[in-house]
C-alpha cells in the first residue's frame, strides 16, 4: 500500500513538471483571444493583431470575428477550434500586408463585393495552411510578392441556393477565381481543394511557380496560366470543368502527371489546352472522357511524351503548330483520334493509335506503315461548321478517303507502335501475373469452399 501511495505522489510531481515545461515552451509574446460567442460578431480582431508583438503568436479561440482586419507585422495566427473571420464590406475579410506571416486553421468568409477577396496577400514569405475559404468573389489573391506557400486549403463559392460544390451557382462569367496570382513569383500552391469558381487557380505574369497536387472541379478552367515562364504544373486533378488546364502565352513550363477527366459539358471543353506555348515539356498526363483531350494551337518547339489520351471525343487537335516533338503517347477509345491542320515540321514517332491498322513485318512492335492525319474534316467544318452534323456519315468518310490534296504536308507518325508502350488504360485489367495478395485470397477462398463442402456434405452423412 505504501508503494502505491509513493508511486501516485511521484506521478503527480512528474505531471506538474511536464505542465510547467509546456507553459515555458509557449512562444514569447503569444496572445490568447478570449472565446467569442458563436452568435455575435467579435469586433476586436484588429486589436488582438495589434497587441501581438513582432514574431509572436496570436491564438484565436473558437468564435466569429468581424473581418476587414490587416496584418502589418510578422506574426503567426492560429485557430483553436472553429474560428470564422467574416467580411461583409468592400474590404477583404483579411489582408496580410507584412512579410513572413503564418496563418493556419481559420475559416474566411467574404459575403460582399464582386472584386473583393476573402484573403488578400501583398507580403512575401507567407504560409497559408489548412484554411477554409467561402466567398462570393475572389478566394485568395496574391499581388506583387514572392515565396508564398498555400497548402491544404479548401476554396468554395458562397451564395444563396447553391449546393456545397458550387456546381449550380451563377454563370462562370459572374464568378471570380479561387486562388489568383498577379506578378507573384516562386510560390508553391499544393494539396488544395477548389470547386465552383471561375478559374480554380489563375496565374498571370507570375513566374517560376509550383502548382502541385491540387484538385479542382465545377469551375471554368481548373488551372489557368497566362504569360508565365518556368511554371511547373504537376500531379493535379480536375473534373467537370470546362477545361482542365488552360496554358496560354507560356514558355519553359512543365506540365506533368496531371489527370483531367470529364471536361465535356461545353462545346469548348478540353482536357489540356495549349495556346502560344513554347519550349515546354508535357509528359505523363492522363486526359480521359473530355470533348478534346489535347488541344494544341500556335505552339512551337514543345515536347509531348508518354501521355494517355483515353475515351475523348477528339484525342488531339493540332492547329498552326510547328517544331513540336510528339512521342510515346497512347490514344485509346477516342471517337476521333487526331486532327491536324496547318501544322508542319512536327515530329510524330512511336505513338500508339488504337484505331490504326498497322503492319509489323519484322516483329519489333513498330508498324512499317505510317499513320497520316487527314485534315479534310477539320478544314471542312472550320469553313462550314454545319457540316459537323455529318460526322462519321458514310458520305463524309468516303469524301475524306478521296482527299489527298497536299498530302506531303500532312502530319504523319513515321513509326506508330502496334501496342501501348507502357501502361494499360484506365479501367482495363492488367494482363500480367496476379499479385501475391490476389493469389493468397484466391487460395483462401478455394480452401474455404472445400472445407464447407466437406463439412456440410460428408460430415452430415
VMD Tcl script that draws the C-alpha trace (Angstrom):
set ca {
  {0.00 0.00 0.00}
  {2.83 2.39 0.87}
  {4.47 1.63 -2.51}
  {1.23 2.58 -4.28}
  {1.00 5.90 -2.42}
  {4.64 6.72 -3.23}
  {4.03 5.89 -6.90}
  {0.97 8.15 -7.06}
  {2.88 11.05 -5.46}
  {5.79 10.62 -7.90}
  {3.38 10.56 -10.86}
  {1.79 13.80 -9.67}
  {5.17 15.54 -9.41}
  {6.14 14.32 -12.91}
  {2.85 15.62 -14.36}
  {3.33 19.01 -12.65}
  {6.88 19.33 -14.02}
  {5.75 18.48 -17.53}
  {2.95 21.07 -17.32}
  {5.41 23.76 -16.26}
  {7.79 22.87 -19.08}
  {4.93 23.09 -21.62}
  {3.97 26.54 -20.35}
  {7.58 27.72 -20.66}
  {7.76 26.27 -24.20}
  {4.97 28.56 -25.49}
  {6.38 31.24 -27.84}
  {7.30 34.50 -26.23}
  {4.60 37.07 -26.75}
  {1.86 34.54 -27.50}
  {-1.57 36.12 -27.14}
  {-4.77 34.21 -26.46}
  {-8.00 35.67 -27.77}
  {-10.91 35.34 -25.39}
  {-13.64 32.98 -26.62}
  {-16.11 34.82 -28.81}
  {-19.79 33.83 -28.76}
  {-20.94 31.88 -31.80}
  {-24.00 34.07 -32.32}
  {-22.44 37.52 -32.23}
  {-19.54 39.14 -34.01}
  {-16.37 39.93 -32.14}
  {-15.11 43.29 -33.39}
  {-11.75 43.04 -31.65}
  {-9.67 41.09 -34.18}
  {-7.61 44.11 -35.24}
  {-6.90 44.95 -31.60}
  {-5.72 41.40 -30.98}
  {-3.44 41.60 -34.01}
  {-2.06 44.98 -32.92}
  {-1.43 43.65 -29.40}
  {0.65 40.71 -30.67}
  {4.38 41.56 -30.75}
  {6.55 41.14 -33.83}
  {7.45 37.45 -34.16}
  {4.75 36.43 -31.67}
  {1.81 34.05 -31.96}
  {-1.85 35.02 -31.83}
  {-4.04 32.06 -30.90}
  {-7.68 32.72 -31.72}
  {-10.25 30.84 -29.70}
  {-13.38 29.45 -31.39}
  {-15.86 32.10 -32.44}
  {-16.83 34.61 -35.10}
  {-14.71 37.71 -35.71}
  {-15.55 40.75 -37.80}
  {-13.46 40.99 -40.98}
  {-11.67 43.94 -42.52}
  {-8.50 43.49 -40.47}
  {-4.89 43.91 -41.64}
  {-1.79 42.04 -40.50}
  {1.04 44.54 -40.76}
  {3.77 42.70 -38.85}
  {5.45 39.31 -38.98}
  {3.33 37.11 -36.69}
  {1.72 33.67 -36.58}
  {-2.09 33.44 -36.33}
  {-3.53 30.07 -35.41}
  {-7.07 28.87 -34.71}
  {-8.15 26.89 -31.67}
  {-11.45 25.33 -32.64}
  {-13.62 26.80 -35.40}
  {-12.61 30.39 -35.99}
  {-14.65 32.35 -38.55}
  {-13.39 35.68 -39.91}
  {-16.34 37.19 -41.76}
  {-16.14 40.02 -44.27}
  {-19.30 41.89 -45.21}
  {-17.92 45.05 -46.80}
  {-15.77 46.15 -49.72}
  {-12.53 45.30 -47.89}
  {-11.04 41.79 -47.77}
  {-12.03 39.72 -44.78}
  {-8.29 39.68 -44.00}
  {-5.33 41.49 -45.61}
  {-1.79 40.17 -45.00}
  {0.49 43.12 -45.67}
  {3.70 42.12 -43.88}
  {6.33 39.57 -44.88}
  {6.77 36.17 -43.20}
  {3.25 35.87 -41.78}
  {1.76 32.46 -40.98}
  {-1.99 31.81 -40.95}
  {-3.36 28.42 -40.02}
  {-6.73 26.76 -39.50}
  {-9.15 29.68 -39.81}
  {-12.35 29.98 -41.85}
  {-12.54 33.07 -44.07}
  {-15.89 34.16 -45.45}
  {-16.48 37.04 -47.87}
  {-20.14 37.95 -48.38}
  {-19.90 41.14 -50.42}
  {-18.13 42.75 -53.35}
  {-17.64 41.12 -56.74}
  {-14.00 42.29 -56.87}
  {-13.16 41.72 -53.22}
  {-11.00 38.87 -51.92}
  {-11.68 36.81 -48.85}
  {-7.92 36.91 -48.25}
  {-5.54 39.42 -49.86}
  {-1.78 38.80 -49.56}
  {0.66 41.55 -50.55}
  {3.53 40.45 -48.31}
  {6.14 37.83 -49.23}
  {7.12 34.62 -47.46}
  {3.58 33.96 -46.26}
  {2.43 30.49 -45.18}
  {-1.30 29.75 -45.55}
  {-2.24 26.34 -44.21}
  {-5.46 24.39 -43.63}
  {-7.73 27.33 -44.36}
  {-11.38 27.13 -45.40}
  {-12.45 29.92 -47.76}
  {-16.06 30.64 -48.70}
  {-16.65 33.62 -50.97}
  {-18.99 35.28 -53.44}
  {-15.99 37.00 -55.05}
  {-12.29 36.04 -55.09}
  {-10.90 33.47 -52.70}
  {-7.17 34.02 -52.07}
  {-5.43 36.81 -54.01}
  {-1.64 37.27 -54.19}
  {-0.27 40.54 -55.59}
  {3.29 41.71 -56.27}
  {5.07 39.29 -53.95}
  {7.08 36.08 -53.88}
  {7.96 32.90 -51.96}
  {4.50 32.30 -50.51}
  {3.01 28.87 -49.83}
  {-0.66 27.85 -49.91}
  {-1.37 24.29 -48.82}
  {-4.18 22.01 -47.65}
  {-6.78 24.74 -48.14}
  {-10.39 24.49 -49.34}
  {-11.99 27.19 -51.50}
  {-15.72 27.20 -52.30}
  {-18.19 29.53 -53.95}
  {-20.63 31.00 -51.41}
  {-24.15 32.05 -52.35}
  {-27.84 31.51 -51.74}
  {-29.37 28.36 -53.14}
  {-26.05 26.80 -54.18}
  {-25.00 23.26 -53.44}
  {-21.76 22.74 -51.49}
  {-19.69 22.12 -54.63}
  {-20.86 25.31 -56.30}
  {-21.98 23.38 -59.36}
  {-25.32 25.17 -59.54}
  {-24.04 28.66 -58.83}
  {-24.07 31.66 -61.15}
  {-22.63 31.71 -64.64}
  {-18.85 31.38 -64.88}
  {-18.57 34.97 -66.14}
  {-20.13 36.20 -62.87}
  {-17.74 34.24 -60.66}
  {-14.20 35.04 -59.60}
  {-11.09 32.92 -59.15}
  {-10.31 30.60 -56.27}
  {-6.56 31.32 -55.98}
  {-5.46 34.32 -58.07}
  {-1.85 35.44 -58.65}
  {-0.57 38.51 -60.47}
  {3.10 39.47 -60.61}
  {3.80 36.90 -57.89}
  {6.79 34.63 -58.31}
  {8.34 31.47 -56.85}
  {5.25 30.50 -54.91}
  {4.16 26.96 -54.03}
  {0.45 26.08 -54.28}
  {-0.21 22.47 -53.36}
  {-2.71 19.98 -51.95}
  {-5.67 22.37 -52.15}
  {-9.33 21.58 -52.98}
  {-11.29 24.10 -55.07}
  {-14.82 23.97 -56.51}
  {-17.47 26.22 -58.04}
  {-15.17 29.11 -59.03}
  {-14.40 30.87 -62.31}
  {-10.79 29.64 -62.56}
  {-9.66 27.34 -59.79}
  {-6.03 28.53 -59.83}
  {-5.12 31.54 -62.02}
  {-1.58 32.79 -62.65}
  {-0.83 35.88 -64.74}
  {2.61 37.41 -65.30}
  {3.84 35.22 -62.45}
  {6.97 33.15 -62.98}
  {8.62 30.01 -61.61}
  {5.63 28.92 -59.52}
  {4.90 25.34 -58.49}
  {1.25 24.21 -58.75}
  {1.12 20.66 -57.42}
  {-1.37 18.02 -56.25}
  {-4.43 20.28 -56.28}
  {-7.98 19.18 -57.11}
  {-10.40 21.48 -59.00}
  {-13.97 20.74 -60.11}
  {-17.08 22.52 -61.41}
  {-15.14 25.61 -62.46}
  {-14.38 27.24 -65.82}
  {-10.65 26.45 -66.08}
  {-9.21 24.21 -63.41}
  {-5.74 25.75 -63.77}
  {-5.14 28.82 -65.94}
  {-1.67 30.10 -66.86}
  {-1.29 33.43 -68.68}
  {2.11 34.85 -69.70}
  {4.22 32.88 -67.27}
  {7.75 31.47 -67.56}
  {9.13 28.39 -65.86}
  {5.89 27.32 -64.18}
  {5.54 23.70 -63.01}
  {2.04 22.16 -63.07}
  {2.41 18.68 -61.64}
  {0.19 15.95 -60.21}
  {-3.05 17.98 -60.26}
  {-6.50 16.51 -60.84}
  {-9.70 18.01 -62.20}
  {-13.19 17.01 -63.30}
  {-16.37 18.65 -64.63}
  {-14.62 21.91 -65.55}
  {-14.94 23.49 -68.98}
  {-11.19 22.98 -69.46}
  {-8.88 21.10 -67.12}
  {-5.83 23.31 -67.69}
  {-5.57 26.34 -69.98}
  {-1.92 27.14 -70.76}
  {-1.51 30.34 -72.79}
  {1.42 32.59 -73.64}
  {3.80 30.38 -71.68}
  {7.48 29.49 -72.03}
  {9.60 26.79 -70.39}
  {6.69 25.24 -68.50}
  {6.48 21.70 -67.14}
  {3.02 20.11 -67.27}
  {3.43 16.57 -65.97}
  {1.49 13.74 -64.29}
  {-1.84 15.58 -64.20}
  {-5.25 13.92 -64.63}
  {-8.21 15.76 -66.13}
  {-11.44 13.86 -66.67}
  {-14.96 14.58 -67.90}
  {-14.40 18.08 -69.25}
  {-17.24 17.71 -71.77}
  {-20.11 19.95 -70.70}
  {-19.28 22.70 -73.21}
  {-18.55 22.76 -76.96}
  {-15.22 24.34 -75.97}
  {-14.24 21.70 -73.40}
  {-10.69 20.31 -73.38}
  {-8.61 18.26 -71.01}
  {-5.41 20.22 -71.69}
  {-5.36 23.33 -73.89}
  {-2.09 24.88 -75.13}
  {-2.13 28.19 -76.99}
  {1.06 30.09 -77.83}
  {3.19 27.77 -75.73}
  {6.92 27.41 -76.41}
  {9.81 25.23 -75.24}
  {7.75 23.38 -72.66}
  {7.52 19.75 -71.56}
  {4.15 17.99 -71.39}
  {4.51 14.41 -70.16}
  {2.82 11.66 -68.15}
  {-0.62 13.29 -68.17}
  {-3.95 11.47 -68.47}
  {-6.89 13.14 -70.20}
  {-9.99 10.98 -70.21}
  {-13.62 11.45 -71.19}
  {-13.25 15.04 -72.41}
  {-14.60 16.63 -75.57}
  {-11.00 17.19 -76.74}
  {-8.14 15.50 -74.92}
  {-5.19 17.63 -76.09}
  {-5.76 20.91 -77.95}
  {-2.58 22.50 -79.33}
  {-2.67 25.79 -81.26}
  {0.11 28.15 -82.36}
  {2.52 26.32 -80.08}
  {6.11 25.60 -81.06}
  {9.15 23.55 -80.02}
  {7.45 21.63 -77.21}
  {7.93 18.03 -76.07}
  {4.79 15.84 -75.71}
  {5.60 12.39 -74.37}
  {4.09 9.44 -72.52}
  {0.58 10.95 -72.22}
  {-2.56 8.79 -72.03}
  {-5.40 10.14 -74.18}
  {-8.41 7.95 -73.40}
  {-12.06 7.91 -74.46}
  {-12.32 11.53 -75.58}
  {-14.46 12.71 -78.49}
  {-11.31 14.05 -80.18}
  {-7.97 12.75 -78.96}
  {-5.62 15.52 -80.16}
  {-6.06 18.64 -82.29}
  {-3.04 20.40 -83.80}
  {-3.65 23.84 -85.34}
  {-0.90 26.08 -86.75}
  {1.73 24.47 -84.56}
  {5.28 23.67 -85.67}
  {8.51 22.21 -84.38}
  {6.91 20.04 -81.67}
  {8.07 16.55 -80.80}
  {5.26 14.07 -80.11}
  {6.46 10.64 -78.95}
  {5.32 7.66 -76.89}
  {1.74 8.84 -76.37}
  {-1.20 6.43 -76.24}
  {-4.57 7.06 -77.94}
  {-7.24 4.58 -76.87}
  {-11.03 4.65 -77.20}
  {-11.30 8.12 -78.76}
  {-14.06 8.76 -81.32}
  {-11.63 10.79 -83.48}
  {-8.02 10.03 -82.68}
  {-6.34 13.02 -84.27}
  {-6.87 16.20 -86.27}
  {-4.06 18.34 -87.62}
  {-4.28 21.40 -89.86}
  {-1.55 23.81 -90.98}
  {0.87 22.11 -88.62}
  {4.12 21.26 -90.37}
  {7.57 20.19 -89.25}
  {6.36 18.37 -86.17}
  {7.98 15.04 -85.29}
  {5.47 12.25 -84.61}
  {7.00 8.87 -83.79}
  {6.38 5.89 -81.54}
  {2.80 6.77 -80.57}
  {0.04 4.17 -80.23}
  {-3.15 4.86 -82.22}
  {-5.71 2.22 -81.33}
  {-7.84 2.63 -84.49}
  {-4.84 2.45 -86.83}
  {-4.31 -0.89 -88.55}
  {-0.55 -1.08 -88.95}
  {1.73 -3.73 -90.37}
  {4.70 -5.12 -88.43}
  {6.76 -7.38 -90.69}
  {9.84 -7.79 -88.51}
  {8.21 -8.18 -85.10}
  {9.80 -5.13 -83.47}
  {6.42 -3.76 -82.30}
  {6.53 -0.82 -84.72}
  {4.45 -0.55 -87.88}
  {6.16 -0.26 -91.23}
  {3.11 1.71 -92.40}
  {2.89 5.36 -91.45}
  {-0.07 6.90 -89.64}
  {-1.26 10.01 -91.51}
  {-3.60 12.62 -90.01}
  {-6.11 13.59 -92.70}
  {-7.06 17.30 -92.29}
  {-10.16 17.06 -94.51}
  {-12.86 17.08 -91.82}
  {-11.14 19.77 -89.75}
  {-10.77 22.08 -92.76}
  {-14.33 21.45 -93.94}
  {-16.01 22.11 -90.59}
  {-13.81 25.16 -89.94}
  {-15.14 26.67 -93.17}
  {-18.74 25.43 -92.74}
  {-19.46 24.43 -89.10}
  {-22.87 22.98 -90.04}
  {-21.10 20.05 -91.73}
  {-20.29 18.69 -88.27}
  {-23.78 17.15 -88.44}
  {-22.40 14.67 -90.98}
  {-19.60 13.45 -88.73}
  {-18.74 9.77 -89.39}
  {-21.52 9.50 -92.00}
  {-20.72 7.15 -94.92}
  {-20.61 10.03 -97.39}
  {-18.24 12.05 -95.20}
  {-15.93 9.07 -94.68}
  {-15.89 8.44 -98.43}
  {-15.03 12.06 -99.20}
  {-12.28 12.01 -96.56}
  {-10.79 8.85 -98.11}
  {-10.71 10.57 -101.50}
  {-8.99 13.73 -100.18}
  {-5.27 13.63 -100.89}
  {-4.51 17.27 -101.62}
  {-1.20 18.44 -100.10}
  {-0.55 15.02 -98.60}
  {3.17 15.72 -98.37}
  {2.34 18.40 -95.76}
  {0.11 16.22 -93.55}
  {1.22 15.38 -90.03}
  {2.50 11.78 -90.03}
  {3.61 9.37 -87.32}
  {6.52 7.71 -89.11}
  {6.81 4.78 -86.67}
  {3.48 4.14 -84.89}
  {3.51 1.42 -82.25}
  {1.44 -1.73 -82.68}
  {0.51 -1.87 -78.96}
  {0.58 0.51 -75.97}
  {4.16 1.13 -74.89}
  {3.75 1.27 -71.12}
  {0.53 1.13 -69.13}
  {-2.85 -0.40 -69.81}
  {-5.54 2.29 -69.99}
  {-7.70 3.21 -67.03}
  {-10.44 0.71 -66.30}
  {-8.79 -2.25 -68.07}
  {-7.49 -5.23 -66.18}
  {-3.78 -5.91 -66.17}
  {-2.68 -8.79 -68.36}
  {0.34 -9.55 -66.20}
  {0.63 -12.15 -63.42}
  {-1.73 -11.82 -60.48}
  {-0.28 -10.08 -57.40}
  {0.68 -12.22 -54.44}
  {-2.19 -10.78 -52.38}
  {-4.71 -11.77 -55.04}
  {-3.31 -15.31 -55.20}
  {-3.48 -15.61 -51.43}
  {-7.12 -14.51 -51.37}
  {-7.93 -16.99 -54.16}
  {-6.29 -19.88 -52.32}
  {-8.10 -18.93 -49.11}
  {-11.46 -18.89 -50.88}
  {-10.70 -22.25 -52.54}
  {-9.75 -23.82 -49.22}
  {-12.88 -22.37 -47.58}
  {-15.06 -23.81 -50.33}
  {-13.51 -27.30 -49.96}
  {-13.89 -27.20 -46.18}
  {-17.53 -26.02 -46.38}
  {-18.40 -28.68 -48.95}
  {-16.81 -31.39 -46.82}
  {-18.41 -30.19 -43.59}
  {-21.92 -29.77 -44.96}
  {-21.79 -32.82 -47.25}
  {-19.51 -35.56 -45.96}
  {-19.74 -34.92 -42.24}
  {-23.56 -34.88 -42.18}
  {-23.73 -38.31 -43.82}
}
mol new
graphics top color blue
foreach p $ca { graphics top sphere $p radius 0.5 }
foreach p [lrange $ca 0 end-1] q [lrange $ca 1 end] { graphics top cylinder $p $q radius 0.2 }
display resetview
